[in-house]
């Protein structure tokens, strides 16, 4: 009897996974971040809280790798696998720009993607006082955006740079890691450089950038003594410097800059800040009471002769009191900004207290008899 032979079964293959549908989910959910981790469903951060994307199943380590690879070109894939981490920005067709941090941990590959708004907000939309805009027209000086990670410092800096470009024919040089917002040249020209792709470091780019005839220099982060020193020098030699710093409040930003430098340079830095500091914008993000997202609270310090004297004389501990008494010229403490949001029904008292650096000052402002607009 003849034996029937069965043809070998063809291997079933599936197309590689694509991260675009997950990014679309994140955009449609109005999320700020998308997280990919083995063993968990894709997660998004909405209104400051992590939650799984509805209807999405847990993903494996292989899935995470494929999803990340779907967003990268060959060079960036090699960089990630060689260094075990990658920080970059990318554009996804029809969805917008995203900041990607890909990494490895004990569970395997992982990624966090921050959604970058497609449009740089205009000055009036982010609620800054007109006095800050006036300083943007200055030919030199230092404007700082400060606060912890994820509070919108990059958005504020992009808004400030875009405002200058809309009003003045200037050359704006940005040094970023990575490039987030793409700036339009407006009346001037824009040179956006990314650390790791177009230059080795912030310090190198800043040093070389001074030879590129910039009027305005945006420094994505002043993270080391050399960058800080170069930024201070640029601000006093005819350049407007816009920079970010990790500091919870305005007085702390001043001390952080000075303290980051070697002791032999601190006296000079204090003099440079006293003469060149134009403004400090310290930010915090709070969940809205109506659940529609988050809102920024901002402490504003504006440079003036009194502030300069306090910096020069190492009396930065008195700056908070100066901000408290200078609301009529556009300054505001973080506690006053938080109290205003509570009174306007935008955030809860509990959220305001969690964000406050001086809870007693906030409590006093929230007392009806002492609260004033």
Backbone torsions as a table, in degrees:
resi	resn	phi	psi	omega
1	UNK	NA	135.0	179.3
2	UNK	-71.0	143.6	179.4
3	UNK	-94.1	129.1	177.9
4	UNK	-75.9	131.9	178.6
5	UNK	-106.2	134.2	-179.5
6	UNK	-98.2	130.0	178.9
7	UNK	-64.7	141.6	179.3
8	UNK	-59.4	139.3	-178.4
9	UNK	-74.1	130.6	-179.6
10	UNK	-68.0	139.1	178.4
11	UNK	-65.3	135.5	179.4
12	UNK	-87.2	120.8	178.6
13	UNK	-115.8	149.9	177.5
14	UNK	-118.1	151.8	177.2
15	UNK	-65.0	150.4	178.7
16	UNK	-61.7	149.5	-179.2
17	UNK	-68.8	149.9	-178.8
18	UNK	-124.3	129.7	-178.2
19	UNK	-77.8	-14.1	-175.1
20	UNK	-56.5	-44.3	178.7
21	UNK	-60.6	-34.5	177.8
22	UNK	-69.6	-38.9	176.5
23	UNK	-65.2	-36.7	176.5
24	UNK	-63.6	-41.5	176.0
25	UNK	-57.0	-45.8	-177.9
26	UNK	-62.1	-42.3	179.0
27	UNK	-64.1	-45.7	-178.1
28	UNK	-66.8	-27.6	177.8
29	UNK	-85.6	1.1	-178.1
30	UNK	56.7	41.0	179.3
31	UNK	-83.8	159.2	176.1
32	UNK	-95.5	-27.2	-175.3
33	UNK	-144.6	152.8	172.7
34	UNK	-122.7	132.0	179.5
35	UNK	-117.4	134.5	176.5
36	UNK	-119.2	118.3	-178.5
37	UNK	-139.7	137.7	177.3
38	UNK	-60.2	139.6	176.9
39	UNK	85.6	-3.4	-179.6
40	UNK	-126.9	153.7	170.5
41	UNK	-69.4	156.5	174.3
42	UNK	-54.6	133.7	-175.7
43	UNK	-115.2	148.3	174.8
44	UNK	-125.4	154.8	173.3
45	UNK	-102.5	118.0	178.1
46	UNK	-124.9	131.4	179.5
47	UNK	53.1	32.8	177.2
48	UNK	86.6	-3.2	-177.0
49	UNK	-118.1	143.1	176.9
50	UNK	-81.8	139.7	176.7
51	UNK	-153.9	149.6	178.7
52	UNK	-70.6	150.3	173.9
53	UNK	-70.5	125.2	-178.2
54	UNK	-55.5	133.7	175.7
55	UNK	82.5	-1.8	-180.0
56	UNK	-96.1	136.0	-178.4
57	UNK	-88.7	161.7	174.3
58	UNK	-57.5	148.9	-177.8
59	UNK	-116.7	153.3	-179.0
60	UNK	-91.4	172.7	176.5
61	UNK	-61.6	-39.2	177.4
62	UNK	-64.3	-39.4	177.2
63	UNK	-60.3	-45.5	-178.4
64	UNK	-60.9	-44.4	179.6
65	UNK	-60.0	-45.3	-179.7
66	UNK	-64.0	-40.9	-179.7
67	UNK	-63.4	-42.7	178.7
68	UNK	-66.9	-44.4	179.4
69	UNK	-59.4	-31.3	-178.5
70	UNK	-65.2	-16.1	-177.9
71	UNK	-100.3	-9.3	-170.0
72	UNK	-113.5	149.6	169.3
73	UNK	-83.9	175.7	-175.2
74	UNK	-59.3	-40.9	-177.3
75	UNK	-63.5	-42.3	-178.9
76	UNK	-73.7	-32.0	174.6
77	UNK	-60.5	-45.9	-180.0
78	UNK	-64.7	-40.4	179.8
79	UNK	-61.4	-42.9	-179.7
80	UNK	-63.1	-47.0	-176.7
81	UNK	-72.0	-28.3	178.8
82	UNK	-75.0	-42.6	-174.6
83	UNK	-98.1	-7.8	-177.3
84	UNK	68.2	6.0	175.6
85	UNK	-159.8	156.0	-178.3
86	UNK	-152.2	132.3	176.0
87	UNK	-124.7	115.4	-175.8
88	UNK	-153.8	170.2	173.6
89	UNK	-119.0	149.2	-177.8
90	UNK	-147.6	159.9	179.2
91	UNK	-115.3	130.4	179.3
92	UNK	-112.6	125.8	-173.9
93	UNK	-54.7	132.7	177.0
94	UNK	69.6	0.6	-178.8
95	UNK	-118.7	-32.0	178.7
96	UNK	120.1	-161.4	-177.8
97	UNK	-103.8	149.2	-178.5
98	UNK	-140.3	145.1	171.6
99	UNK	-98.1	124.6	-176.2
100	UNK	-112.4	128.9	166.6
101	UNK	-118.2	110.7	178.5
102	UNK	-106.3	142.2	-172.2
103	UNK	-153.6	176.6	171.3
104	UNK	-126.1	140.8	171.6
105	UNK	-137.4	-164.9	-173.1
106	UNK	-65.0	-20.6	180.0
107	UNK	-92.2	-7.0	-178.7
108	UNK	120.5	-153.1	-179.5
109	UNK	-73.4	151.2	176.6
110	UNK	-150.0	165.6	-179.6
111	UNK	-153.8	146.5	171.0
112	UNK	-126.1	126.1	-180.0
113	UNK	-117.8	123.7	177.4
114	UNK	-97.6	128.9	178.2
115	UNK	-77.9	125.6	178.0
116	UNK	-99.0	123.5	179.7
117	UNK	-53.4	143.4	-176.8
118	UNK	-72.6	-17.3	-177.3
119	UNK	-128.7	135.1	174.8
120	UNK	-71.2	124.7	-179.3
121	UNK	-64.8	148.1	176.8
122	UNK	-79.5	162.6	-171.8
123	UNK	-55.6	-46.1	-175.8
124	UNK	-68.5	-19.5	-176.7
125	UNK	-77.1	-22.0	-177.5
126	UNK	-100.5	3.1	168.9
127	UNK	77.5	26.3	177.5
128	UNK	-86.7	149.0	179.1
129	UNK	-69.7	154.9	-178.8
130	UNK	-60.9	-27.4	-179.4
131	UNK	-59.2	-34.6	177.6
132	UNK	-65.0	-41.6	178.9
133	UNK	-62.7	-35.7	177.8
134	UNK	-60.8	-39.9	179.2
135	UNK	-66.4	-25.9	179.8
136	UNK	-68.7	-17.9	177.8
137	UNK	-88.8	-2.5	179.0
138	UNK	-70.7	146.7	-178.6
139	UNK	-74.7	-15.3	-178.4
140	UNK	-157.0	171.7	178.5
141	UNK	123.5	179.5	-175.2
142	UNK	-124.7	127.6	174.0
143	UNK	-119.6	125.5	-176.0
144	UNK	-111.6	138.6	166.9
145	UNK	-111.7	121.2	-174.0
146	UNK	-126.4	165.4	179.8
147	UNK	141.9	169.9	178.2
148	UNK	-68.9	173.9	178.6
149	UNK	-61.8	138.1	172.2
150	UNK	85.4	18.0	-179.4
151	UNK	-104.7	5.7	175.8
152	UNK	96.8	21.9	179.0
153	UNK	-62.1	-41.6	179.5
154	UNK	-62.7	-37.8	178.2
155	UNK	-64.1	-43.8	179.4
156	UNK	-63.2	-45.9	179.6
157	UNK	-62.6	-41.6	178.3
158	UNK	-62.3	-40.7	178.1
159	UNK	-61.9	-43.6	-180.0
160	UNK	-63.7	-44.7	179.7
161	UNK	-64.6	-42.1	179.6
162	UNK	-64.6	-35.7	178.5
163	UNK	-63.4	-43.4	177.7
164	UNK	-60.9	-45.3	-177.6
165	UNK	-65.1	-31.3	179.4
166	UNK	-72.2	-22.5	-173.1
167	UNK	-112.8	-15.3	-172.9
168	UNK	-138.6	144.2	175.7
169	UNK	-82.9	80.7	-173.6
170	UNK	-124.9	164.2	172.7
171	UNK	-99.8	115.1	177.3
172	UNK	-102.1	120.7	176.3
173	UNK	-106.8	122.3	177.9
174	UNK	-111.4	139.6	177.6
175	UNK	-121.7	110.4	-169.5
176	UNK	-133.9	159.5	178.4
177	UNK	-145.2	86.5	-3.1
178	UNK	-94.1	-177.3	171.6
179	UNK	-66.9	128.3	179.1
180	UNK	-106.3	-79.9	178.4
181	UNK	-76.1	138.6	173.1
182	UNK	-93.7	117.8	-174.9
183	UNK	-88.6	140.3	173.7
184	UNK	-85.4	143.6	-175.6
185	UNK	-68.4	-22.8	179.9
186	UNK	58.0	-124.0	179.2
187	UNK	-87.2	-7.0	-174.6
188	UNK	-123.1	-144.0	176.2
189	UNK	-134.3	154.1	-177.9
190	UNK	-127.7	133.7	171.9
191	UNK	-123.0	108.5	-179.0
192	UNK	-105.1	119.8	-176.6
193	UNK	-118.3	137.9	-177.3
194	UNK	-110.9	127.6	176.9
195	UNK	-63.6	132.2	-178.6
196	UNK	95.8	-21.4	178.5
197	UNK	-115.9	-45.6	-177.0
198	UNK	-109.3	-10.9	-178.3
199	UNK	-159.8	160.1	-175.6
200	UNK	-78.1	-35.2	-174.0
201	UNK	-159.9	165.8	175.1
202	UNK	-59.4	-44.3	-176.3
203	UNK	-63.1	-45.7	179.0
204	UNK	-62.1	-45.7	-179.2
205	UNK	-63.8	-37.0	-179.7
206	UNK	-69.6	-42.2	179.2
207	UNK	-62.3	-47.6	179.7
208	UNK	-72.7	-31.9	-177.0
209	UNK	-63.2	-28.0	179.0
210	UNK	-64.0	-17.5	178.3
211	UNK	-93.3	3.0	-177.3
212	UNK	-101.9	17.6	176.3
213	UNK	56.1	48.2	177.5
214	UNK	-83.3	149.6	169.3
215	UNK	-96.3	-38.5	-178.5
216	UNK	-126.2	133.3	178.6
217	UNK	-121.6	122.2	176.0
218	UNK	-101.5	119.7	179.4
219	UNK	-107.3	111.6	-174.6
220	UNK	-56.3	-34.6	177.8
221	UNK	-159.7	127.8	173.6
222	UNK	-90.1	91.9	-168.3
223	UNK	-110.4	-3.8	-178.9
224	UNK	-146.3	160.1	-175.5
225	UNK	-57.2	-40.0	-177.7
226	UNK	-65.3	-43.5	178.3
227	UNK	-62.9	-43.5	179.1
228	UNK	-60.4	-47.5	-179.1
229	UNK	-61.8	-43.7	179.3
230	UNK	-65.6	-38.4	179.4
231	UNK	-65.2	-41.5	178.5
232	UNK	-63.8	-40.9	178.8
233	UNK	-66.2	-41.7	178.2
234	UNK	-61.0	-39.2	-177.6
235	UNK	-68.0	-24.0	-179.4
236	UNK	-100.1	0.6	-178.3
237	UNK	-117.9	35.1	172.0
238	UNK	93.8	22.7	177.3
239	UNK	-127.9	142.2	170.6
240	UNK	-89.3	119.9	-177.3
241	UNK	-108.3	124.5	175.1
242	UNK	-109.6	123.7	-173.6
243	UNK	-145.4	157.7	176.4
244	UNK	-112.8	157.6	-174.6
245	UNK	-153.5	146.3	176.8
246	UNK	-89.5	96.4	176.6
247	UNK	-153.7	136.7	-174.0
248	UNK	-74.1	-22.5	-178.4
249	UNK	-144.5	172.2	-174.9
250	UNK	-67.1	-49.4	178.2
251	UNK	-58.9	-38.5	179.5
252	UNK	-64.4	-32.5	178.8
253	UNK	-63.6	-40.5	179.5
254	UNK	-63.5	-47.8	-179.7
255	UNK	-67.1	-33.2	179.3
256	UNK	-65.4	-42.1	178.4
257	UNK	-62.0	-49.0	-178.0
258	UNK	-65.6	-44.1	-177.5
259	UNK	-68.5	-21.2	-179.6
260	UNK	-76.4	-14.3	-176.3
261	UNK	-94.8	155.5	174.7
262	UNK	-57.8	150.5	-174.7
263	UNK	-55.9	-32.8	-179.3
264	UNK	-70.9	-14.0	-179.6
265	UNK	-106.1	-5.2	-171.5
266	UNK	-70.1	-37.4	179.4
267	UNK	-63.9	-42.8	178.3
268	UNK	-64.0	-42.0	179.8
269	UNK	-62.4	-37.9	178.7
270	UNK	-62.9	-40.9	178.3
271	UNK	-66.8	-39.6	179.4
272	UNK	-64.5	-41.6	177.8
273	UNK	-67.7	-39.8	-179.2
274	UNK	-59.9	-38.2	-177.2
275	UNK	-91.3	-25.9	-170.7
276	UNK	-110.6	-12.4	-177.3
277	UNK	-70.9	122.3	-179.8
278	UNK	-98.1	-41.4	-178.1
279	UNK	-163.1	151.8	170.2
280	UNK	-127.8	127.9	178.4
281	UNK	-116.1	105.4	179.4
282	UNK	-98.4	130.9	-170.7
283	UNK	-120.7	151.3	169.1
284	UNK	-141.4	148.0	177.1
285	UNK	-111.6	133.0	-179.1
286	UNK	-127.4	148.8	175.8
287	UNK	-70.1	136.4	176.7
288	UNK	-69.3	146.5	-178.4
289	UNK	-64.3	-30.5	-177.9
290	UNK	-86.3	2.0	176.1
291	UNK	77.3	14.0	-175.9
292	UNK	-92.3	6.8	-179.4
293	UNK	142.6	-151.4	-179.8
294	UNK	-125.5	158.7	-178.2
295	UNK	-132.2	147.1	-178.8
296	UNK	-90.7	137.2	166.8
297	UNK	-108.8	135.4	-173.7
298	UNK	-130.5	129.4	168.5
299	UNK	-89.8	133.5	-176.8
300	UNK	-121.4	121.8	170.4
301	UNK	-113.7	132.1	178.8
302	UNK	-117.8	135.0	-179.3
303	UNK	-68.2	134.9	174.1
304	UNK	-155.3	173.8	-177.0
305	UNK	-57.1	-36.7	-179.5
306	UNK	-67.2	-43.9	177.6
307	UNK	-63.7	-41.8	179.0
308	UNK	-58.9	-41.5	-179.9
309	UNK	-64.5	-40.9	179.7
310	UNK	-64.5	-39.3	178.6
311	UNK	-67.2	-46.7	-177.0
312	UNK	-61.1	-37.5	-176.4
313	UNK	-92.7	12.5	178.1
314	UNK	57.8	39.1	177.8
315	UNK	-112.7	44.6	-177.6
316	UNK	-64.6	-20.7	177.7
317	UNK	-65.4	-15.2	179.2
318	UNK	-94.5	-3.6	-176.1
319	UNK	-66.1	-37.5	-179.4
320	UNK	-57.1	-44.6	179.1
321	UNK	-63.0	-36.6	178.5
322	UNK	-65.4	-40.2	177.3
323	UNK	-63.6	-42.4	-179.3
324	UNK	-55.7	-39.0	-173.8
325	UNK	-95.6	9.9	-175.3
326	UNK	-122.0	29.0	-179.4
327	UNK	-64.3	-29.0	-178.1
328	UNK	-66.7	-17.1	178.5
329	UNK	-109.2	14.6	173.2
330	UNK	103.2	-1.1	178.7
331	UNK	-86.7	152.2	178.7
332	UNK	-156.3	138.2	175.4
333	UNK	-78.5	161.7	176.6
334	UNK	-61.1	-39.3	-178.1
335	UNK	-65.6	-37.7	177.6
336	UNK	-68.3	-40.1	177.2
337	UNK	-62.6	-40.8	178.2
338	UNK	-66.3	-43.1	179.9
339	UNK	-62.1	-38.9	177.4
340	UNK	-61.8	-41.9	179.5
341	UNK	-65.3	-36.8	177.1
342	UNK	-66.2	-48.1	-177.9
343	UNK	-62.6	-33.0	179.8
344	UNK	-81.3	-0.1	178.5
345	UNK	74.8	21.2	-177.0
346	UNK	-87.7	-39.5	-179.8
347	UNK	-129.9	162.6	179.3
348	UNK	-82.7	159.1	175.8
349	UNK	-60.0	-40.3	-178.6
350	UNK	-62.4	-44.0	179.2
351	UNK	-64.2	-39.7	179.1
352	UNK	-62.9	-42.4	-180.0
353	UNK	-65.5	-35.6	178.4
354	UNK	-66.0	-31.4	-178.2
355	UNK	-88.4	-15.5	-174.9
356	UNK	-70.2	139.6	173.9
357	UNK	-89.9	-23.3	179.6
358	UNK	-129.5	80.7	-174.1
359	UNK	-55.9	-35.3	-179.7
360	UNK	-66.1	-39.4	177.8
361	UNK	-64.5	-39.6	177.7
362	UNK	-65.4	-44.1	-179.9
363	UNK	-59.2	-39.2	179.2
364	UNK	-66.8	-40.0	179.1
365	UNK	-66.5	-28.6	-178.5
366	UNK	-83.1	-6.3	174.3
367	UNK	-73.4	128.1	-174.7
368	UNK	-52.8	-38.0	-175.2
369	UNK	-72.7	-21.3	-176.8
370	UNK	-108.2	-7.0	-176.1
371	UNK	-80.3	131.0	176.3
372	UNK	-139.3	148.1	179.9
373	UNK	-77.2	NA	NA
